[in-house]
């Protein structure tokens, strides 16, 4: 949680919250929670403060107190910029949302944009852009050329860098203005624009200034884990693609279940059979699937699935 979202506007409350943070950094979560409770007595409508109290309460073993604090966050911030609804689901006291709130995902990546490349590539061994690009080339050929590539959820442009030489025109879309700014710095995209992949295609922004059925390749590298049940993104990808166009994408591996799973990281993992069902529903034939370790998280490998699909004519 970054400082623009965390200040209460009350000097005394902020000071107590700072002391609470120092206790938490030392592993003294019960003491941190007590100080946050004192801060919230000063400013009871402070949504970010309740969210931090929930974190400290959970880490001190007080699940019920954490859930109560998260419920306060949801009541104070219906847009759910902090992802409190997701946390309630992880704690097992609420139903898993079909998708995270747009406000939460946008804030998450706006806050993350400046350190995204360094954190993922250098610290977490992030491999999706390279492995997904190799999957595309193995099927289409090393010298394959795509007239138009539409990189949806392009982030800072890591996959765009991999595909630039193979694309006549490369367009990128992302919900986060911060991510788009970083992608622009790489100077590999011909067009960048904001889009919300959780919305129906006609409202998403993908077709604001360009027609349907325009892309030879649509890519979604490390995006779908932030989109829940994928009810809108598969139809949007299908509408972007020309007949016989390719859709390359990755997911976190949801194992043998039938529906997406929400992990403690607040990302969704998608089972292979669920992805195949979504693809079939939208006229996309799976051409290839590859299992891969896509990153590290808290020192543990995160297993993913890479897919290449084709829009059936």
Secondary structure, 3 states (H helix, E strand, C coil): CCHHHHCCCCHHHHHHHHHHHHHHHCCCHHHHHHHHHHHHHHCCCCHHHHHHHHHHHHHCCCHHHHHHHHHHHHHHCCCCCCCHHHHHHHCCCCCCCCCCCHHHHHHHHHHHHHHHHHHHHHHCCCCHHHHHHHHHHHHHCCCCCEEEEEEECCCCCHHHHHHHHHEEEEEEEECCHHHHHHHHHHCCCCEEEECCCCCCHHHHCCCCCCCCCCEEEEEECCCHHHCCCCCCHHHHHHHHEEEEEEEEEEEEECCCCCCCEECCCCCEEECHHHHHHHHHHCCEEEEEEEEEEEEEECCEEEEEEEEEEEECC
